[in-house]
Amino acid sequence: MSQLPGPHSLAFTHLILIRHGETAWNRERRLQGQLDIPLNATGVAQADALAQALAVEPIDAVYASDLSRAMRTAAPLAEALGLAVRPDPRLRERCYGSLEGMTYAEVAEQLPEDFARWQARVPDYAPDGGESLLAFHERAVQAALALGRRHPGERIALVAHGGVLDCLYREANDMTLEAPRRHELLNASINRLRCDSVRLTVMQWADVGHLEALTLDEVDRRVP
Protein backbone atom coordinates (compact mmCIF):
# COMPACT_ATOMS: atom_id res chain seq x y z
CA MET A 1 0.00 0.00 0.00
CA SER A 2 1.52 3.32 -1.04
CA GLN A 3 2.22 5.94 1.59
CA LEU A 4 0.72 9.41 1.33
CA PRO A 5 3.42 12.04 0.76
CA GLY A 6 4.54 14.18 3.67
CA PRO A 7 3.32 17.78 3.81
CA HIS A 8 6.54 19.41 2.61
CA SER A 9 8.54 16.54 1.13
CA LEU A 10 7.79 17.20 -2.53
CA ALA A 11 7.45 20.28 -4.71
CA PHE A 12 3.92 19.48 -5.80
CA THR A 13 0.89 20.52 -3.78
CA HIS A 14 -1.39 17.85 -2.33
CA LEU A 15 -5.00 18.95 -2.89
CA ILE A 16 -7.69 17.38 -0.74
CA LEU A 17 -10.82 18.13 -2.74
CA ILE A 18 -14.11 17.81 -0.87
CA ARG A 19 -17.70 18.16 -2.00
CA HIS A 20 -19.95 19.90 0.52
CA GLY A 21 -22.28 17.85 2.70
CA GLU A 22 -25.82 16.99 1.77
CA THR A 23 -28.58 19.58 1.41
CA ALA A 24 -32.35 19.14 1.13
CA TRP A 25 -32.09 20.21 -2.50
CA ASN A 26 -29.57 17.44 -3.22
CA ARG A 27 -32.21 14.93 -2.17
CA GLU A 28 -34.87 16.67 -4.24
CA ARG A 29 -32.61 16.77 -7.33
CA ARG A 30 -33.10 20.50 -7.46
CA LEU A 31 -30.55 22.77 -9.16
CA GLN A 32 -28.78 24.80 -6.50
CA GLY A 33 -26.15 26.49 -8.62
CA GLN A 34 -25.06 29.62 -6.77
CA LEU A 35 -28.17 29.89 -4.59
CA ASP A 36 -27.12 29.74 -0.94
CA ILE A 37 -28.76 26.53 0.28
CA PRO A 38 -27.75 25.29 3.78
CA LEU A 39 -26.77 21.78 4.80
CA ASN A 40 -29.50 19.52 6.12
CA ALA A 41 -29.03 17.44 9.28
CA THR A 42 -27.29 14.68 7.34
CA GLY A 43 -24.93 17.22 5.79
CA VAL A 44 -24.00 18.61 9.20
CA ALA A 45 -23.23 15.09 10.46
CA GLN A 46 -21.16 14.44 7.33
CA ALA A 47 -19.13 17.60 7.97
CA ASP A 48 -18.35 16.44 11.50
CA ALA A 49 -17.33 12.96 10.29
CA LEU A 50 -15.13 14.52 7.63
CA ALA A 51 -13.37 16.64 10.24
CA GLN A 52 -12.67 13.61 12.41
CA ALA A 53 -11.24 11.73 9.44
CA LEU A 54 -8.86 14.50 8.37
CA ALA A 55 -7.97 16.07 11.72
CA VAL A 56 -4.79 13.98 12.02
CA GLU A 57 -3.41 15.08 8.64
CA PRO A 58 -0.83 17.88 8.39
CA ILE A 59 -3.07 20.23 6.41
CA ASP A 60 -1.65 23.73 5.90
CA ALA A 61 -4.77 25.62 4.76
CA VAL A 62 -8.51 25.15 4.30
CA TYR A 63 -10.26 26.92 1.42
CA ALA A 64 -13.97 26.81 0.62
CA SER A 65 -16.50 28.18 -1.78
CA ASP A 66 -18.11 31.16 -0.08
CA LEU A 67 -21.58 29.54 -0.32
CA SER A 68 -22.80 28.46 3.11
CA ARG A 69 -23.10 24.75 2.33
CA ALA A 70 -19.37 24.64 1.56
CA MET A 71 -18.34 26.97 4.39
CA ARG A 72 -20.35 24.93 6.90
CA THR A 73 -18.76 21.71 5.65
CA ALA A 74 -15.29 23.22 6.00
CA ALA A 75 -15.83 24.77 9.45
CA PRO A 76 -15.44 21.65 11.67
CA LEU A 77 -12.31 20.59 9.79
CA ALA A 78 -10.72 24.00 10.08
CA GLU A 79 -11.56 24.14 13.78
CA ALA A 80 -10.03 20.70 14.38
CA LEU A 81 -6.85 21.83 12.64
CA GLY A 82 -6.69 25.19 14.41
CA LEU A 83 -7.09 27.04 11.09
CA ALA A 84 -9.51 29.58 9.65
CA VAL A 85 -11.60 28.77 6.59
CA ARG A 86 -10.49 30.93 3.67
CA PRO A 87 -13.53 31.70 1.47
CA ASP A 88 -12.90 31.77 -2.28
CA PRO A 89 -15.79 32.55 -4.67
CA ARG A 90 -13.85 30.94 -7.54
CA LEU A 91 -14.74 27.58 -5.96
CA ARG A 92 -18.50 28.20 -6.33
CA GLU A 93 -20.78 25.87 -8.22
CA ARG A 94 -21.65 26.65 -11.82
CA CYS A 95 -24.19 29.44 -12.14
CA TYR A 96 -27.35 28.04 -13.72
CA GLY A 97 -29.13 31.39 -13.96
CA SER A 98 -32.85 31.00 -14.62
CA LEU A 99 -32.71 27.24 -14.00
CA GLU A 100 -31.65 27.59 -10.38
CA GLY A 101 -34.30 26.41 -7.96
CA MET A 102 -35.92 24.05 -10.48
CA THR A 103 -35.87 20.27 -10.21
CA TYR A 104 -34.43 18.24 -13.07
CA ALA A 105 -37.96 17.10 -13.92
CA GLU A 106 -39.24 20.67 -14.01
CA VAL A 107 -36.48 21.76 -16.38
CA ALA A 108 -37.22 18.80 -18.65
CA GLU A 109 -40.93 19.59 -18.71
CA GLN A 110 -40.88 23.39 -18.89
CA LEU A 111 -37.66 24.03 -20.85
CA PRO A 112 -37.01 20.93 -22.97
CA GLU A 113 -34.48 22.63 -25.28
CA ASP A 114 -32.44 23.88 -22.33
CA PHE A 115 -32.69 20.47 -20.70
CA ALA A 116 -31.45 18.70 -23.84
CA ARG A 117 -28.44 21.02 -24.25
CA TRP A 118 -27.59 20.83 -20.55
CA GLN A 119 -27.80 17.03 -20.47
CA ALA A 120 -25.77 16.79 -23.69
CA ARG A 121 -23.08 18.88 -22.01
CA VAL A 122 -22.89 21.38 -24.87
CA PRO A 123 -19.75 23.34 -23.90
CA ASP A 124 -20.85 26.81 -24.99
CA TYR A 125 -24.46 26.50 -23.80
CA ALA A 126 -25.32 28.89 -20.98
CA PRO A 127 -28.75 29.08 -19.33
CA ASP A 128 -30.36 32.51 -19.33
CA GLY A 129 -28.31 34.56 -16.88
CA GLY A 130 -25.99 31.63 -16.24
CA GLU A 131 -22.53 30.32 -17.02
CA SER A 132 -21.41 28.14 -19.91
CA LEU A 133 -19.70 24.84 -19.20
CA LEU A 134 -16.57 26.18 -20.89
CA ALA A 135 -16.42 29.27 -18.68
CA PHE A 136 -17.17 27.26 -15.54
CA HIS A 137 -14.49 24.67 -16.33
CA GLU A 138 -11.90 27.39 -16.92
CA ARG A 139 -12.80 29.10 -13.64
CA ALA A 140 -12.65 25.93 -11.56
CA VAL A 141 -9.40 24.62 -13.02
CA GLN A 142 -7.61 27.95 -12.84
CA ALA A 143 -8.73 28.39 -9.21
CA ALA A 144 -7.32 25.00 -8.21
CA LEU A 145 -4.04 25.59 -10.04
CA ALA A 146 -3.67 29.07 -8.54
CA LEU A 147 -4.24 27.78 -5.01
CA GLY A 148 -1.81 24.95 -5.65
CA ARG A 149 0.85 27.43 -6.75
CA ARG A 150 0.19 29.46 -3.61
CA HIS A 151 1.12 26.45 -1.45
CA PRO A 152 4.04 24.62 -3.13
CA GLY A 153 5.01 21.45 -1.28
CA GLU A 154 2.06 21.79 1.11
CA ARG A 155 -1.24 20.01 1.69
CA ILE A 156 -4.44 22.04 1.39
CA ALA A 157 -8.15 21.26 1.58
CA LEU A 158 -10.57 22.70 -0.97
CA VAL A 159 -14.26 22.40 -0.08
CA ALA A 160 -16.35 22.98 -3.17
CA HIS A 161 -19.27 21.56 -5.18
CA GLY A 162 -20.08 18.60 -7.40
CA GLY A 163 -19.56 20.60 -10.57
CA VAL A 164 -16.13 21.75 -9.44
CA LEU A 165 -15.12 18.17 -8.63
CA ASP A 166 -16.27 17.15 -12.11
CA CYS A 167 -14.21 19.89 -13.78
CA LEU A 168 -11.04 18.96 -11.92
CA TYR A 169 -11.46 15.24 -12.53
CA ARG A 170 -11.93 15.84 -16.24
CA GLU A 171 -8.91 18.13 -16.39
CA ALA A 172 -6.71 15.61 -14.58
CA ASN A 173 -7.83 12.75 -16.83
CA ASP A 174 -7.85 14.66 -20.14
CA MET A 175 -11.59 14.07 -20.51
CA THR A 176 -13.58 16.23 -22.87
CA LEU A 177 -16.38 18.35 -21.46
CA GLU A 178 -18.89 16.46 -23.60
CA ALA A 179 -17.90 12.97 -22.41
CA PRO A 180 -20.54 11.20 -20.30
CA ARG A 181 -19.70 11.17 -16.61
CA ARG A 182 -18.71 7.79 -15.21
CA HIS A 183 -17.01 9.08 -12.06
CA GLU A 184 -18.81 9.69 -8.76
CA LEU A 185 -19.32 13.12 -7.18
CA LEU A 186 -20.30 12.27 -3.62
CA ASN A 187 -21.31 14.57 -0.80
CA ALA A 188 -18.55 14.99 1.82
CA SER A 189 -16.24 12.70 -0.17
CA ILE A 190 -12.46 12.92 0.07
CA ASN A 191 -10.71 13.22 -3.30
CA ARG A 192 -6.96 13.68 -3.58
CA LEU A 193 -5.10 15.33 -6.43
CA ARG A 194 -1.51 16.29 -7.04
CA CYS A 195 -0.90 19.77 -8.43
CA ASP A 196 2.46 20.63 -9.95
CA SER A 197 1.47 24.24 -10.81
CA VAL A 198 0.27 23.49 -14.35
CA ARG A 199 -1.06 19.94 -14.14
CA LEU A 200 -3.51 18.01 -11.96
CA THR A 201 -3.22 14.28 -11.29
CA VAL A 202 -5.82 12.17 -9.45
CA MET A 203 -4.34 10.19 -6.56
CA GLN A 204 -7.57 9.01 -4.90
CA TRP A 205 -11.23 9.53 -5.76
CA ALA A 206 -14.63 9.33 -4.05
CA ASP A 207 -13.48 8.06 -0.65
CA VAL A 208 -16.47 7.99 1.71
CA GLY A 209 -15.22 5.41 4.18
CA HIS A 210 -15.46 8.01 6.94
CA LEU A 211 -19.24 8.20 6.36
CA GLU A 212 -19.95 4.49 6.80
CA ALA A 213 -21.01 4.88 10.44
CA LEU A 214 -23.54 7.53 9.43
CA THR A 215 -25.05 5.19 6.84
CA LEU A 216 -25.39 2.46 9.44
CA ASP A 217 -27.03 4.91 11.84
CA GLU A 218 -29.61 5.86 9.19
CA VAL A 219 -30.44 2.20 8.60
CA ASP A 220 -30.80 1.61 12.33
CA ARG A 221 -33.20 4.55 12.65
CA ARG A 222 -35.46 3.09 9.95
CA VAL A 223 -35.85 -0.25 11.74
CA PRO A 224 -39.22 -0.38 13.60
N, C-alpha and C positions, 0 to 999 in steps of 0.2 A: 504494500500500500504506500503510495507516494506521500511524502511529507509536505505540508503547506509551507511556503517560503516564509522566512522570518520577516519582520516588519521593515527592516532597513538593509537586508542582505543583498538585494538585487536592485538594478537601476529602474526596472519597470515598477509601475504602481499596481497594487493589488486592489481591484474594485470589488466591493461586496455590494451587489445590486439587489435591491429589495423592492418588491411590489407592496404597496400599502395593504393594510388589513381589510377585512370584508366590510362592505357597507350594505344598507338595505337595498340600494339601487343595483348592486352587483347581483343580488338574489333575484331581483325583478327583471334582470336583463334590460336595464334602462340606461341610456347613454348619459354618462356623467360629464364627460369632456372636462371643461374648466369650471363647471359649477362646483361650489364648495360644499360637498356632501360629507357629513361626518361618518365616522366608524359606527357600526352597530355593536351590540354587546359581544358578539363573536370576534369582531375586528379588534376590540380593546383587549380581549383575552389573547388573541394572536400576537398583538404587539408586546404584551408582557412575556409571552413564551419566547418570542424572538429575542428579546433583551436578555433573558436568562441564557439562551443558547450562545449568544455572541459576547457576553460580558467578560469572558476569560480571554478573548482575543486582543492582541495589541493594536487596537484601532486608533489611528491618529486624528481622524476628523469624521464628523457625521453631517452629511448634507441631505436636504430634503426639498422636494417640491414645496412651494409655499401654500399649497392647498391643504386644508385642515386634516384631511384623511391621511396624507403623507406625514405631515408634521406630528400628528398624534401617534402614528406608528413609530416614528423616529424617537419620540420623547423618552420612553422608558429605556431604550438602548443608550441614548446620550447620557441620561442620568446615571445609569449603571457604570458607565465609563468615566464619569466625572467631566463630561464635555458639554458644550452647548450645541444645539442643532443650528446649522447654518442654512437658512432658507435660500433657495435658488429657483426663481421662476422659470428658468430654462429647462427644469426637470418636470414641468407641468405636462399633463396629458394633452393629447391633440385637441385643438379647439374644433368642436363640431357645429358651432354656430347655431342655426335655426333647428338643428336636429337634437340639440341637448335637451334632456328632460323627457324625450320620447323613448318608448320601448322599441326593441327591434321589430316587433310585430306591427306597431303603429307606423313606423317608418315604411315598412313593406306595404302596408295597406294605403297609407295616405300619400306617400311620395315614392311610388314604385321606381321611377327613373333614378332618383337619388339612391335608393336602396340597391339597385342593380349595380351602379357605378361604385358605390362604397364596398359592396360585397366582392366585386371583381377587382378591388384594389387598384383602381385606375390612378396612376401616380399624380397626375395634375388635376384630378377632380377635387374641388373644395365645396363643401356645403355652403349655402348662403350665409355669409358672415363668418365662415370658418376657415380652416387651414387645410391646404392640400397635403397629401401624404408625402410628397417630395419635400415641401417646406418643413413639415414636422420631423421627418427623418433627419434632415440636415441640422435642425436645431438640437435634437436629442443627441446625435452623434458628436457634434461639435462641443456640446456641453460636457459630455463624458470625457472627451479627449482633453479639453481645457482643464478640467478638474484633475485629471490624471497628471498633466504637466505641472500643475500647481503643487503636487505632492510626490515628487520623484522618489522612488525607493520606499514609499510608505504604503500603509493600508488604510483605505477610506471606505466608509459606507455611504451609499447613495440610495435614498428612499424615494421611489418614484411611482410610476403607474404602468399598467399593462402595456399600453402602447409604447412607452419608452423602452421597456424590456424587449419588446418585439423589434424595435428599431436597432437596438444594440446587438441583439442576437443575429439579426440579418447582416449587419455590418461585419461582425466578427466571422461569419460563415460565408461571406460573399454571396448571400442570397439576394435575388432581385426583389423589388418591392411588390411585384405582382405574384410571386410564387405563393401557393397556398401554404398556410401555416400548419406545420406538423409539431412544433414545439409548444410546451405548456407555459402559460403565464399565470402562475398561481399566487393567490393572495398570501402575503407574509412569507413568501418563499425566499430562500437564500440562493443567490446566483453569483458565481465568482468569475471575474474576467481579469485578464492581464492587459495592462495598457502601457505601451512603450512609446507614448507621445503621439504616434501617428497611426497606430494599429491596435485593434482590440482582438483578444483571443479568449475564447470560452474555456474555463478550467473546470467548472462545475455548473450544473443547471437544474433548477426546479427542485431543490432540496427542501422538503417539508417535514423531515423527520422530527423536528422540534415541535411539531403541531400534533403528533400522533396521540398524545394524552388528551388533547382537547377533543379530538374525534371520538375517542373512547367515552369521554364524559358525555358528549351529545347522545351517543347510543344509549348509555345508561339512563339518561334522563327520559328517553322515549319508551323505556320498558315499563309496563303498567305495574 
